[in-house]
Amino acid sequence: MDSSSGLSSRSSAPKHDRNQWASLIGGAIALITLTLPPLIITHYSANNALDTLLEVSTEKPSD
């Protein structure tokens, strides 16, 4: 009986470590998933808006 209780205590420790790593990795993936796409969209939409404004302002009106 002692050997089975010792085995169960050893097998529970790696699961706890795995759960911590899984939580950290999952949290990192969630953070990247929620922040990276809006940052990329903002970057490219800001560049496109600036390019559009520069094109419009550099064109000379036709008389």
N, C-alpha and C positions, 0 to 999 in steps of 0.2 A: 504494500500500500504506500509506503514511503516513496518508492521509486515513481509511482504514477503521479503523486502530488508534486514531486520535484520536476517531472517532465511537463506537467501542465503549467507550472510557473515559468519554466524556461520558454515554452512555446507562446506564452502570452506577451512576453517582452518584445520579440521581433514584430508582432502584429501592432503593438502600440507605436513602435518606431516607424513602421510602414504607414500607419494612419497619420502620423505627424508629417512625414514626407509627402504623403498624398495630399494632405490639406495644404501644405506650403506650395506644392507644385500646382494644385488646383487653383489656389488663390492667385498665384502669379499668372497663370493662363487667363483667369477671369479679368485680372487687372489689365493685362495686355490687350485682351479682346475688347474691353470696354474703352480703353484710352487710345490705342493706336489708330483705329479707323477714323475717329473724329479728327485726330491730329493730322492724318494724311489728307482727309477731305478738306480741312481748313487750309492746309498748306497749298494744295493745288487750286482750290477755288480762289484763294487770295491772289495767287500768281495769275490766274486767268482773268480775274477782275482787273488787276493792275495792267496787264497787257492790253485788255480791251480799252481801258481808259487812256493809255498811252497812244494807242492807234487812233482813237477818236480825236484826241487833242492835237496830234501832229498832222492830221489831214487839213489841207487848206480848203476853205470854202470856195466853191466855184462861183464866179460872177456871171 
